[in-house]
């Protein structure tokens, strides 16, 4: 039977269970460099992006570059309804 | 911006947030499917599959002036974000001739960095000024 859980401020997620898949053995020539997450630095240009949004009753597409000339606060958060 | 779809944003705004804020959220609620933008900004959490609580202040030239990242259970301090924007705006208007020392908020003294101020900050700024 599925078990109850109490929702916390982290978005509830799942993932694969059981044995981990056998690791691929790669010859050195096949090894690709691991993707490195960008390290954001102050003083650098904010990476531009386009994203769909809900804004005042409508669905719109927003480009960050539309806000050049204005001060922008860009906020990320784990998920809607996550309490804080 | 979160990994939720714009449909979920709509329901969250219309069903809950509009009951806290008159007229609902006054800015675009952005959807970051798959965390692509979060990854670009270095705040996407692969394990949880979500964007963490990152906040970036971007100036009119599109340059990042400050950021803060918190883990999910602790919320932000909006007043502190506004204070930082006011400080960055003052520095920008002064064309870098003024700086805002620790504890600065609008109305408090700024510092004018230069050769005459070297070793003399103690005359202009006291530790109690770091606090409200």
Backbone of each chain as ProteinMPNN parsed JSONL, in Angstrom:
{"seq_chain_A": "XXXXXXXXXXXXXXXXXXXXXXXXXXXXXXXXXXXXXXXXXXXXXXXXXXXXXXXXXXXXXXXXXXXXXXXXXXXXXXXXXXXX", "coords_chain_A": {"N_chain_A": [[0.847, -1.213, 0.0], [0.494, 2.27, -0.741], [2.398, 4.619, 1.151], [1.626, 7.201, 3.57], [2.878, 10.566, 3.41], [4.309, 13.504, 4.942], [4.031, 16.661, 3.539], [6.815, 18.74, 2.965], [8.933, 21.673, 2.802], [10.516, 21.182, 0.702], [10.067, 20.177, -2.597], [8.062, 17.358, -3.077], [9.582, 14.514, -4.427], [10.413, 11.747, -6.593], [12.2, 8.796, -7.686], [14.364, 6.469, -9.456], [14.252, 3.047, -8.254], [15.795, 0.2, -6.611], [18.392, -1.941, -7.967], [21.304, -0.212, -8.993], [21.875, 0.741, -12.356], [24.221, -1.07, -14.338], [27.426, 0.335, -14.548], [28.557, 2.033, -17.374], [31.405, 1.022, -19.106], [33.934, 2.966, -20.253], [36.128, 3.628, -22.9], [39.095, 5.59, -22.807], [38.99, 7.395, -24.951], [36.345, 7.801, -25.359], [35.422, 9.231, -23.256], [33.629, 11.962, -22.226], [33.891, 15.389, -21.352], [32.609, 16.195, -18.142], [29.588, 17.919, -17.713], [29.783, 21.128, -16.528], [28.248, 22.97, -13.999], [27.256, 26.3, -14.465], [29.087, 28.853, -12.88], [27.878, 31.533, -11.373], [28.815, 34.933, -11.373], [29.173, 38.036, -9.627], [28.972, 41.135, -11.369], [29.078, 40.12, -13.871], [27.381, 39.684, -17.028], [23.92, 39.016, -16.871], [22.723, 35.88, -17.794], [20.789, 35.69, -20.717], [17.365, 34.746, -21.239], [14.395, 33.063, -22.389], [11.092, 32.616, -21.348], [7.963, 30.995, -20.617], [5.167, 32.545, -18.998], [2.836, 33.305, -16.339], [0.85, 36.084, -16.094], [-0.908, 38.599, -14.75], [-3.48, 37.433, -15.361], [-3.036, 36.412, -17.892], [-1.326, 34.249, -20.26], [2.005, 34.632, -21.111], [5.02, 35.212, -23.054], [8.213, 35.763, -21.803], [11.148, 37.616, -22.198], [14.295, 38.007, -20.73], [15.894, 40.067, -21.648], [14.125, 42.052, -22.399], [13.89, 43.687, -20.273], [16.027, 45.352, -20.063], [17.473, 48.401, -19.022], [15.953, 48.651, -16.832], [15.814, 47.97, -13.279], [16.06, 44.661, -12.122], [14.652, 42.034, -10.253], [15.299, 38.754, -10.025], [13.797, 35.892, -9.108], [14.095, 32.609, -7.971], [12.406, 29.62, -6.967], [11.528, 26.634, -5.083], [9.005, 25.48, -5.698], [5.527, 25.938, -6.609], [3.102, 26.368, -4.056], [4.762, 25.564, -1.985], [4.844, 26.461, 0.639], [6.746, 28.424, 2.054]], "CA_chain_A": [[0.0, 0.0, 0.0], [1.266, 3.522, -0.687], [2.492, 5.196, 2.497], [1.421, 8.65, 3.692], [4.038, 11.381, 3.796], [3.979, 14.898, 5.232], [4.735, 17.54, 2.615], [7.68, 19.756, 3.555], [9.171, 22.798, 1.91], [11.14, 20.675, -0.507], [9.021, 19.594, -3.431], [8.171, 15.901, -3.03], [10.025, 13.93, -5.699], [10.755, 10.331, -6.564], [13.356, 8.446, -8.508], [14.449, 5.015, -9.677], [14.58, 2.22, -7.094], [16.413, -1.07, -6.966], [19.816, -1.944, -8.287], [21.78, 0.807, -9.926], [22.267, 0.125, -13.622], [25.671, -1.297, -14.471], [28.098, 1.5, -15.127], [29.187, 1.82, -18.681], [32.854, 1.21, -19.12], [34.278, 3.755, -21.433], [37.538, 3.774, -23.216], [39.418, 7.005, -22.595], [38.64, 8.27, -26.077], [34.909, 8.086, -25.333], [35.058, 10.044, -22.093], [33.35, 13.362, -22.542], [34.009, 16.179, -20.122], [31.363, 16.361, -17.395], [29.05, 19.272, -17.828], [29.999, 21.87, -15.291], [27.223, 23.998, -13.812], [27.832, 27.639, -14.524], [29.248, 29.58, -11.631], [27.503, 32.92, -11.619], [29.635, 35.892, -10.635], [28.689, 39.411, -9.704], [29.72, 41.916, -12.353], [28.942, 39.523, -15.204], [26.056, 39.835, -17.637], [22.935, 37.978, -16.532], [22.404, 35.115, -19.006], [19.44, 35.976, -21.22], [16.523, 33.559, -21.424], [12.991, 33.267, -22.719], [10.317, 31.649, -20.561], [6.533, 31.284, -20.525], [4.807, 33.076, -17.68], [1.459, 33.721, -16.042], [1.001, 37.479, -15.695], [-2.159, 39.363, -14.742], [-4.584, 36.754, -16.024], [-2.713, 35.947, -19.249], [-0.074, 33.531, -20.475], [2.865, 35.461, -21.968], [6.43, 34.831, -23.126], [9.052, 36.828, -21.261], [12.6, 37.571, -22.403], [14.97, 38.856, -19.739], [16.464, 41.249, -22.313], [13.096, 43.107, -22.494], [13.96, 44.512, -19.067], [17.208, 46.228, -20.079], [17.048, 49.763, -18.683], [15.261, 48.61, -15.542], [16.343, 47.067, -12.26], [15.299, 43.411, -12.134], [14.887, 41.004, -9.236], [14.938, 37.442, -10.572], [13.676, 34.968, -7.971], [13.783, 31.201, -8.181], [11.922, 28.951, -5.757], [11.402, 25.199, -5.377], [7.762, 25.091, -6.354], [4.278, 26.523, -6.147], [2.466, 25.727, -2.89], [5.74, 24.994, -1.042], [4.683, 27.037, 1.991], [7.445, 29.625, 2.508]], "C_chain_A": [[0.878, 1.258, 0.0], [1.255, 4.09, 0.723], [2.229, 6.695, 2.468], [2.77, 9.336, 3.875], [3.561, 12.796, 4.06], [4.726, 15.793, 4.264], [5.57, 18.558, 3.38], [7.903, 20.862, 2.551], [9.974, 22.398, 0.689], [10.026, 20.0, -1.295], [9.158, 18.081, -3.367], [8.571, 15.355, -4.407], [10.294, 12.449, -5.511], [11.977, 10.068, -7.411], [13.404, 6.957, -8.692], [14.772, 4.272, -8.389], [15.235, 0.928, -7.584], [17.874, -0.9, -7.327], [20.17, -0.827, -9.26], [22.18, 0.12, -11.225], [23.793, -0.006, -13.7], [26.309, -0.096, -15.138], [28.727, 1.137, -16.456], [30.693, 1.953, -18.516], [33.211, 1.913, -20.417], [35.778, 3.699, -21.668], [37.861, 5.258, -23.131], [38.975, 7.915, -23.736], [37.15, 8.641, -26.064], [34.502, 9.016, -24.195], [34.842, 11.495, -22.519], [33.449, 14.159, -21.252], [32.648, 16.336, -19.461], [30.88, 17.788, -17.553], [29.206, 19.979, -16.485], [28.915, 22.934, -15.17], [27.902, 25.357, -13.781], [27.96, 28.219, -13.131], [28.963, 31.038, -11.944], [28.403, 33.822, -10.772], [28.997, 37.268, -10.71], [29.579, 40.173, -10.679], [29.647, 41.323, -13.749], [27.521, 39.736, -15.712], [25.149, 38.692, -17.192], [22.604, 37.212, -17.811], [20.959, 35.377, -19.447], [18.663, 34.67, -21.361], [15.139, 34.011, -21.856], [12.216, 32.232, -21.927], [8.836, 32.019, -20.602], [6.184, 31.728, -19.108], [3.303, 33.277, -17.572], [1.551, 35.121, -15.469], [-0.331, 38.186, -15.863], [-3.243, 38.726, -15.603], [-4.292, 36.247, -17.421], [-1.453, 35.082, -19.224], [0.756, 34.333, -21.478], [4.26, 34.836, -22.031], [7.276, 36.008, -22.692], [10.504, 36.58, -21.652], [13.241, 38.48, -21.376], [15.433, 40.158, -20.392], [15.432, 42.376, -22.51], [13.223, 44.103, -21.337], [15.23, 45.353, -18.99], [16.741, 47.661, -19.856], [16.288, 49.835, -17.372], [16.048, 47.74, -14.557], [15.444, 45.838, -12.201], [15.664, 42.572, -10.914], [14.378, 39.694, -9.814], [14.956, 36.442, -9.423], [13.333, 33.561, -8.434], [13.252, 30.628, -6.863], [11.576, 27.511, -6.112], [10.083, 24.814, -6.034], [6.561, 25.817, -5.793], [3.751, 25.711, -4.971], [3.483, 25.163, -1.883], [5.884, 25.854, 0.232], [5.432, 28.33, 2.316], [7.807, 30.549, 1.355]], "O_chain_A": [[1.903, 1.292, 0.681], [0.234, 4.051, 1.41], [2.552, 7.379, 1.497], [3.698, 8.751, 4.433], [2.563, 13.247, 3.5], [5.95, 15.698, 4.17], [5.088, 19.168, 4.334], [7.168, 20.986, 1.572], [10.104, 23.176, -0.255], [9.157, 19.339, -0.728], [10.252, 17.557, -3.58], [7.965, 15.701, -5.422], [10.388, 11.965, -4.383], [12.695, 10.987, -7.804], [12.569, 6.24, -8.14], [15.48, 4.795, -7.528], [15.233, 0.609, -8.773], [18.502, 0.12, -7.043], [19.441, -0.542, -10.209], [22.761, -0.965, -11.199], [24.537, 0.835, -13.196], [25.819, 0.422, -16.142], [29.338, 0.081, -16.623], [31.186, 2.878, -17.87], [32.833, 1.495, -21.512], [36.576, 3.721, -20.731], [36.988, 6.095, -23.361], [38.624, 9.073, -23.51], [36.737, 9.636, -26.659], [33.382, 9.525, -24.168], [35.721, 12.15, -23.078], [33.125, 13.651, -20.179], [31.649, 16.582, -20.136], [31.664, 18.737, -17.529], [28.798, 19.464, -15.444], [28.681, 23.704, -16.102], [28.955, 25.544, -13.172], [27.056, 28.093, -12.305], [29.704, 31.691, -12.68], [28.709, 33.519, -9.619], [28.369, 37.629, -11.705], [30.772, 39.897, -10.802], [30.1, 41.944, -14.711], [26.587, 39.938, -14.935], [25.572, 37.537, -17.145], [22.241, 37.826, -18.815], [20.029, 35.294, -18.644], [19.253, 33.612, -21.579], [14.766, 35.175, -21.71], [12.641, 31.08, -21.84], [8.485, 33.199, -20.621], [6.834, 31.327, -18.142], [2.597, 33.402, -18.573], [2.242, 35.341, -14.474], [-0.823, 38.352, -16.979], [-3.845, 39.379, -16.456], [-5.18, 35.709, -18.081], [-0.634, 35.165, -18.309], [0.276, 34.672, -22.56], [4.632, 34.034, -21.174], [7.077, 37.128, -23.162], [11.029, 35.482, -21.467], [12.784, 39.605, -21.17], [15.376, 41.222, -19.775], [15.81, 43.521, -22.76], [12.723, 45.225, -21.418], [15.488, 45.996, -17.972], [15.737, 48.089, -20.427], [16.009, 50.918, -16.857], [16.841, 46.888, -14.957], [14.219, 45.953, -12.228], [16.84, 42.419, -10.584], [13.183, 39.535, -10.064], [16.005, 36.178, -8.836], [12.39, 33.36, -9.198], [13.609, 31.097, -5.782], [11.356, 27.187, -7.279], [10.057, 23.897, -6.856], [6.569, 26.259, -4.644], [3.943, 24.496, -4.913], [3.111, 24.369, -1.019], [6.969, 25.932, 0.809], [4.81, 29.267, 2.817], [8.401, 31.605, 1.572]]}, "seq_chain_B": "XXXXXXXXXXXXXXXXXXXXXXXXXXXXXXXXXXXXXXXXXXXXXXXXXXXXXXXXXXXXXXXXXXXXXXXXXXXXXXXXXXXXXXXXXXXXXXXXXXXXXXXXXXXXXXXXXXXXXXXXXXXXXXXXXXXX", "coords_chain_B": {"N_chain_B": [[10.241, 32.386, -10.509], [9.83, 29.014, -11.204], [9.957, 25.404, -11.517], [7.425, 24.716, -12.132], [4.505, 24.451, -14.262], [2.927, 26.999, -16.33], [0.257, 26.697, -15.964], [-0.077, 25.639, -13.409], [1.009, 27.787, -12.015], [-1.005, 29.643, -12.509], [-3.221, 28.569, -11.134], [-2.22, 28.537, -8.511], [-1.807, 31.28, -8.056], [-4.426, 32.3, -8.514], [-6.031, 30.848, -6.734], [-4.815, 30.949, -4.21], [-2.653, 32.944, -3.696], [-3.809, 35.351, -4.494], [-5.504, 35.78, -2.442], [-3.906, 36.698, -0.48], [-2.571, 38.872, -1.495], [-3.724, 41.818, -2.828], [-5.193, 41.724, -5.973], [-3.444, 39.827, -6.845], [-0.32, 38.248, -7.935], [1.947, 40.727, -8.859], [3.866, 40.651, -10.84], [5.477, 38.88, -13.62], [4.978, 35.364, -13.38], [7.248, 33.059, -13.816], [7.897, 30.135, -15.79], [9.96, 27.343, -15.552], [10.579, 24.872, -17.129], [12.048, 21.736, -16.644], [14.21, 22.918, -15.472], [16.04, 24.456, -16.924], [16.738, 27.183, -17.067], [17.368, 27.632, -14.421], [19.607, 26.017, -14.238], [21.326, 27.413, -15.882], [21.77, 29.592, -14.266], [22.999, 28.43, -12.166], [21.662, 27.43, -9.929], [20.055, 25.247, -9.937], [18.812, 22.268, -8.55], [19.815, 19.177, -9.042], [19.26, 16.688, -7.768], [16.839, 17.016, -6.306], [15.356, 17.903, -8.38], [14.489, 20.499, -8.706], [14.403, 24.146, -8.77], [16.481, 25.941, -6.586], [16.207, 28.327, -3.803], [17.015, 30.924, -5.172], [18.1, 34.308, -5.608], [18.483, 37.048, -7.67], [19.941, 40.198, -8.29], [19.666, 42.418, -10.858], [21.123, 44.898, -12.848], [20.294, 47.982, -14.723], [21.853, 47.696, -17.025], [21.871, 45.024, -17.449], [23.589, 43.597, -15.889], [24.668, 41.387, -13.35], [24.395, 42.292, -10.042], [24.177, 41.321, -7.489], [23.599, 38.332, -5.565], [21.717, 35.752, -3.874], [21.362, 32.669, -2.284], [19.197, 30.322, -0.908], [18.423, 27.383, 0.993], [15.497, 25.226, 0.669], [13.653, 25.424, 3.116], [13.826, 27.977, 4.315], [12.646, 31.201, 4.103], [12.834, 34.25, 2.114], [14.146, 37.625, 2.822], [12.464, 40.285, 2.071], [12.681, 43.032, 2.572], [15.422, 43.334, 2.936], [16.359, 42.732, 0.383], [15.289, 44.919, -1.004], [16.652, 46.98, 0.291], [19.26, 46.449, -0.571], [18.98, 46.931, -3.326], [18.427, 49.675, -3.263], [20.87, 50.575, -2.297], [22.623, 49.772, -4.377], [21.574, 51.379, -6.379], [22.162, 53.927, -5.421], [24.974, 53.891, -5.468], [25.357, 53.586, -8.19], [24.223, 55.962, -9.192], [26.016, 57.773, -8.152], [28.112, 57.346, -9.712], [30.029, 55.562, -8.853], [31.528, 57.014, -7.02], [30.717, 57.014, -4.447], [30.311, 54.766, -1.664], [28.508, 52.211, 0.09], [28.66, 51.58, 3.408], [28.829, 48.748, 5.732], [25.701, 47.945, 7.128], [24.44, 50.121, 6.084], [21.599, 52.067, 5.238], [18.931, 53.783, 3.483], [19.383, 57.238, 4.083], [21.392, 56.971, 5.928], [24.935, 57.622, 6.447], [27.232, 57.635, 3.689], [30.329, 56.359, 2.329], [33.217, 57.911, 0.884], [35.326, 56.582, -1.112], [38.853, 56.851, -1.42], [42.174, 58.253, -1.623], [42.476, 59.803, 0.663], [40.894, 58.589, 2.508], [42.067, 56.3, 3.305], [42.902, 54.225, 5.932], [41.418, 55.797, 7.585], [38.841, 55.192, 8.007], [37.823, 54.522, 10.465], [37.309, 56.948, 11.659], [35.072, 57.846, 10.408], [33.186, 55.866, 10.434], [31.453, 53.878, 12.705], [31.267, 50.883, 14.698], [28.698, 50.475, 15.721], [27.116, 51.43, 13.748], [26.716, 49.402, 12.027], [24.502, 48.16, 12.768], [20.884, 48.323, 13.171]], "CA_chain_B": [[10.431, 31.331, -11.498], [9.982, 27.664, -10.67], [9.811, 24.404, -12.567], [6.004, 24.472, -12.371], [3.958, 24.96, -15.522], [2.142, 28.228, -16.17], [-1.087, 26.314, -15.502], [0.013, 25.548, -11.943], [1.166, 29.176, -11.545], [-2.33, 30.292, -12.558], [-4.069, 28.078, -10.042], [-1.646, 28.993, -7.236], [-2.112, 32.703, -7.932], [-5.867, 32.59, -8.445], [-6.682, 30.188, -5.597], [-4.208, 31.216, -2.905], [-1.905, 34.196, -3.508], [-4.699, 36.512, -4.643], [-6.161, 35.996, -1.147], [-2.93, 37.375, 0.394], [-2.127, 40.102, -2.155], [-4.801, 42.355, -3.673], [-4.888, 41.702, -7.406], [-2.549, 38.711, -7.174], [1.113, 38.526, -8.143], [2.018, 41.86, -9.787], [4.959, 40.485, -11.814], [5.321, 37.589, -14.308], [5.375, 34.121, -12.708], [7.923, 32.368, -14.919], [7.952, 28.682, -15.733], [11.303, 26.869, -15.93], [10.46, 23.425, -17.327], [13.319, 21.021, -16.703], [15.265, 23.656, -14.764], [17.087, 24.916, -17.853], [17.212, 28.521, -16.689], [18.022, 27.448, -13.121], [20.948, 25.475, -14.497], [22.102, 28.537, -16.432], [22.104, 30.483, -13.157], [23.756, 27.678, -11.17], [20.905, 27.184, -8.696], [19.166, 24.085, -10.12], [19.192, 21.104, -7.745], [19.608, 17.954, -9.827], [18.695, 15.592, -6.981], [15.437, 17.294, -6.031], [14.675, 18.254, -9.618], [13.852, 21.817, -8.533], [15.246, 25.328, -8.596], [16.572, 26.342, -5.17], [15.705, 29.686, -3.566], [18.033, 31.889, -5.614], [17.584, 35.649, -5.912], [19.513, 37.804, -8.377], [19.661, 41.608, -8.571], [20.243, 42.709, -12.169], [21.037, 46.348, -13.04], [19.708, 48.358, -16.022], [22.7, 47.23, -18.124], [21.794, 43.568, -17.532], [24.718, 43.034, -15.143], [24.308, 40.877, -12.027], [25.079, 43.032, -8.974], [24.177, 40.561, -6.24], [22.698, 37.184, -5.523], [21.61, 35.058, -2.589], [20.73, 31.369, -2.499], [18.825, 29.678, 0.342], [17.807, 26.065, 0.831], [14.044, 25.418, 0.622], [12.746, 25.761, 4.228], [13.967, 29.334, 4.847], [12.172, 32.213, 3.153], [13.673, 35.429, 1.88], [13.814, 38.873, 3.489], [12.232, 41.225, 0.968], [13.214, 44.345, 2.95], [16.859, 43.323, 2.698], [16.558, 42.83, -1.067], [15.021, 46.309, -1.39], [17.771, 47.793, 0.788], [20.409, 46.248, -1.461], [18.72, 47.638, -4.593], [18.602, 51.115, -2.988], [22.315, 50.809, -2.174], [23.21, 49.696, -5.72], [21.122, 52.54, -7.141], [22.925, 55.088, -4.953], [26.347, 53.753, -5.977], [25.31, 53.82, -9.635], [23.987, 57.39, -9.436], [27.23, 58.518, -7.786], [29.124, 56.858, -10.666], [31.087, 54.848, -8.135], [32.302, 57.857, -6.101], [30.282, 56.725, -3.083], [30.115, 53.355, -1.323], [27.637, 52.091, 1.258], [29.302, 50.674, 4.375], [28.005, 47.751, 6.425], [24.587, 48.49, 7.904], [23.844, 51.296, 5.428], [20.257, 52.083, 4.65], [18.679, 55.157, 3.051], [19.462, 58.243, 5.141], [22.648, 56.826, 6.66], [26.09, 58.175, 5.739], [28.012, 56.786, 2.778], [31.768, 56.638, 2.353], [33.77, 58.316, -0.41], [36.642, 55.946, -1.164], [39.905, 57.653, -2.051], [43.447, 58.182, -0.881], [42.325, 60.456, 1.971], [40.109, 57.741, 3.43], [42.851, 55.117, 3.679], [43.258, 54.214, 7.354], [40.611, 56.789, 8.316], [37.433, 54.771, 8.064], [37.42, 54.506, 11.879], [36.816, 58.284, 12.032], [33.787, 58.097, 9.728], [32.227, 54.762, 10.575], [31.571, 53.169, 13.982], [30.66, 49.543, 14.582], [27.251, 50.482, 15.994], [26.414, 51.779, 12.508], [26.431, 48.157, 11.304], [23.203, 47.655, 13.256], [19.787, 49.292, 13.081]], "C_chain_B": [[10.617, 30.004, -10.777], [9.755, 26.69, -11.815], [8.34, 24.091, -12.874], [5.566, 25.036, -13.716], [3.186, 26.251, -15.258], [0.719, 27.914, -15.705], [-1.107, 26.239, -13.976], [0.179, 26.946, -11.345], [-0.204, 29.863, -11.474], [-3.185, 29.875, -11.362], [-3.549, 28.55, -8.685], [-1.985, 30.464, -7.004], [-3.607, 32.918, -7.666], [-6.51, 32.032, -7.175], [-6.104, 30.614, -4.253], [-3.594, 32.619, -2.793], [-2.805, 35.416, -3.612], [-5.494, 36.771, -3.359], [-5.224, 36.674, -0.146], [-2.59, 38.753, -0.159], [-3.262, 40.58, -3.055], [-4.385, 42.343, -5.134], [-3.933, 40.6, -7.816], [-1.119, 39.169, -7.408], [1.269, 39.617, -9.195], [3.136, 41.764, -10.828], [4.798, 39.115, -12.48], [5.805, 36.413, -13.458], [5.928, 33.207, -13.796], [7.981, 30.872, -14.697], [9.281, 28.193, -16.312], [11.273, 25.345, -16.076], [11.832, 22.78, -17.448], [14.484, 21.757, -16.045], [16.361, 24.2, -15.658], [17.637, 26.279, -17.46], [17.927, 28.449, -15.338], [19.439, 26.913, -13.274], [21.878, 26.578, -14.999], [22.592, 29.457, -15.31], [22.77, 29.731, -11.992], [22.997, 27.35, -9.901], [19.949, 25.99, -8.831], [19.703, 22.914, -9.305], [18.801, 19.831, -8.5], [18.876, 16.871, -9.044], [17.206, 15.802, -6.723], [14.645, 17.576, -7.298], [13.964, 19.59, -9.537], [14.9, 22.938, -8.542], [15.301, 25.652, -7.108], [16.236, 27.831, -5.06], [16.777, 30.725, -3.891], [17.396, 33.219, -5.965], [18.707, 36.495, -6.481], [19.047, 39.238, -8.576], [20.416, 41.977, -9.838], [20.044, 44.194, -12.46], [20.52, 46.686, -14.445], [20.57, 47.976, -17.232], [22.668, 45.713, -18.282], [22.931, 42.877, -16.802], [24.241, 42.589, -13.758], [25.104, 41.629, -10.962], [25.098, 42.254, -7.676], [23.304, 39.336, -6.371], [22.755, 36.526, -4.159], [20.901, 33.741, -2.883], [20.456, 30.737, -1.137], [18.263, 28.294, 0.043], [16.301, 26.206, 1.114], [13.326, 25.892, 1.893], [12.82, 27.194, 4.733], [13.604, 30.358, 3.769], [13.079, 33.428, 3.115], [13.275, 36.58, 2.785], [13.694, 39.948, 2.407], [12.798, 42.603, 1.29], [14.707, 44.424, 2.679], [17.159, 43.405, 1.198], [16.345, 44.272, -1.526], [16.143, 47.229, -0.931], [18.977, 47.677, -0.13], [20.203, 46.983, -2.786], [18.92, 49.138, -4.4], [20.081, 51.464, -2.897], [22.98, 50.776, -3.557], [22.81, 50.899, -6.569], [21.911, 53.788, -6.731], [24.347, 55.054, -5.525], [26.382, 54.082, -7.472], [25.126, 55.305, -9.936], [25.218, 58.227, -9.114], [28.378, 58.179, -8.733], [30.336, 56.252, -9.941], [31.903, 55.708, -7.196], [31.906, 57.62, -4.647], [30.104, 55.228, -2.888], [29.273, 53.297, -0.059], [28.239, 51.092, 2.239], [28.299, 49.707, 5.0], [26.915, 48.446, 7.231], [23.926, 49.697, 7.25], [22.393, 51.033, 5.064], [19.963, 53.523, 4.299], [18.662, 56.129, 4.23], [20.749, 58.162, 5.939], [23.813, 57.292, 5.783], [26.729, 57.141, 4.812], [29.485, 57.097, 2.983], [32.203, 57.048, 0.95], [35.193, 57.768, -0.507], [37.642, 56.822, -1.92], [41.124, 57.628, -1.16], [43.315, 58.798, 0.52], [41.602, 59.59, 2.996], [40.908, 56.529, 3.915], [43.26, 55.218, 5.148], [42.416, 55.151, 8.2], [39.138, 56.397, 8.415], [36.94, 54.822, 9.503], [36.89, 55.872, 12.336], [35.391, 58.514, 11.525], [32.726, 57.061, 10.077], [32.493, 54.021, 11.874], [30.815, 51.843, 13.888], [29.159, 49.554, 14.872], [26.441, 50.845, 14.75], [26.122, 50.539, 11.66], [25.042, 47.633, 11.655], [22.137, 48.741, 13.149], [19.694, 50.113, 14.36]], "O_chain_B": [[11.44, 29.877, -9.87], [9.411, 27.084, -12.929], [8.045, 23.298, -13.768], [6.17, 25.971, -14.241], [2.837, 26.559, -14.118], [0.054, 28.767, -15.118], [-2.042, 26.719, -13.334], [-0.416, 27.266, -10.316], [-0.515, 30.566, -10.513], [-3.783, 30.705, -10.678], [-4.333, 28.919, -7.81], [-2.396, 30.853, -5.911], [-3.996, 33.616, -6.729], [-7.411, 32.647, -6.604], [-6.825, 30.639, -3.256], [-3.962, 33.391, -1.908], [-2.6, 36.404, -2.907], [-6.086, 37.837, -3.196], [-5.663, 37.163, 0.895], [-2.349, 39.691, 0.6], [-3.713, 39.848, -3.937], [-3.342, 42.891, -5.491], [-3.636, 40.446, -9.001], [-0.754, 40.309, -7.124], [0.779, 39.462, -10.314], [3.333, 42.692, -11.611], [4.063, 38.27, -11.969], [6.896, 36.453, -12.89], [5.176, 32.651, -14.596], [8.099, 30.399, -13.567], [9.674, 28.577, -17.414], [11.855, 24.62, -15.27], [12.669, 23.21, -18.241], [15.615, 21.272, -16.06], [17.491, 24.39, -15.208], [18.846, 26.509, -17.51], [18.947, 29.106, -15.125], [20.349, 27.3, -12.542], [23.04, 26.669, -14.605], [23.681, 30.026, -15.389], [23.068, 30.327, -10.957], [23.613, 27.022, -8.887], [19.129, 25.749, -7.945], [20.892, 22.602, -9.358], [17.628, 19.466, -8.582], [17.984, 16.21, -9.575], [16.404, 14.885, -6.899], [13.416, 17.5, -7.301], [12.958, 19.805, -10.212], [16.094, 22.71, -8.351], [14.269, 25.638, -6.438], [16.011, 28.509, -6.062], [17.368, 31.326, -2.994], [16.307, 33.273, -6.538], [19.757, 36.647, -5.857], [17.908, 39.479, -8.977], [21.641, 41.869, -9.899], [18.931, 44.704, -12.336], [20.328, 45.789, -15.266], [20.063, 47.937, -18.353], [23.355, 45.166, -19.145], [23.214, 41.706, -17.056], [23.51, 43.31, -13.079], [26.335, 41.61, -10.972], [25.959, 42.5, -6.831], [22.382, 39.299, -7.185], [23.701, 36.711, -3.393], [19.941, 33.711, -3.653], [21.359, 30.623, -0.308], [17.697, 28.061, -1.025], [15.875, 27.186, 1.725], [12.428, 26.724, 1.766], [11.96, 27.605, 5.512], [14.177, 30.373, 2.68], [13.959, 33.608, 3.956], [12.229, 36.547, 3.433], [14.696, 40.451, 1.899], [13.333, 43.276, 0.409], [15.207, 45.462, 2.244], [18.108, 44.075, 0.791], [17.115, 44.792, -2.333], [16.544, 48.141, -1.654], [19.638, 48.671, -0.435], [21.137, 47.588, -3.313], [19.505, 49.804, -5.254], [20.502, 52.522, -3.363], [23.798, 51.639, -3.876], [23.6, 51.386, -7.378], [22.282, 54.602, -7.576], [24.856, 56.067, -6.005], [27.293, 54.751, -7.959], [25.786, 55.851, -10.822], [25.441, 59.27, -9.729], [29.492, 58.676, -8.565], [31.485, 56.409, -10.356], [32.874, 55.223, -6.616], [32.645, 57.969, -3.727], [29.784, 54.505, -3.832], [29.312, 54.21, 0.766], [28.323, 49.899, 1.945], [27.088, 49.835, 4.818], [27.181, 49.421, 7.934], [22.964, 50.244, 7.789], [22.018, 49.939, 4.644], [20.668, 54.419, 4.765], [18.012, 55.878, 5.245], [21.166, 59.142, 6.556], [23.705, 57.352, 4.558], [26.762, 55.947, 5.108], [29.835, 58.007, 3.735], [31.637, 56.596, -0.045], [36.145, 58.4, -0.049], [37.308, 57.447, -2.926], [41.106, 57.049, -0.074], [43.978, 58.352, 1.456], [41.689, 59.831, 4.2], [40.478, 55.818, 4.825], [43.895, 56.193, 5.553], [42.66, 55.294, 9.398], [38.301, 57.185, 8.856], [35.773, 55.128, 9.747], [36.114, 55.949, 13.288], [34.614, 59.263, 12.116], [31.527, 57.337, 10.023], [33.616, 53.584, 12.127], [29.866, 51.697, 13.117], [28.423, 48.732, 14.328], [25.235, 50.603, 14.695], [25.371, 50.613, 10.688], [24.48, 46.79, 10.956], [22.451, 49.927, 13.048], [18.829, 50.982, 14.475]]}, "name": "protein", "num_of_chains": 2, "seq": "XXXXXXXXXXXXXXXXXXXXXXXXXXXXXXXXXXXXXXXXXXXXXXXXXXXXXXXXXXXXXXXXXXXXXXXXXXXXXXXXXXXXXXXXXXXXXXXXXXXXXXXXXXXXXXXXXXXXXXXXXXXXXXXXXXXXXXXXXXXXXXXXXXXXXXXXXXXXXXXXXXXXXXXXXXXXXXXXXXXXXXXXXXXXXXXXXXXXXXXXXXXXXXXXXXXXXXXX"}
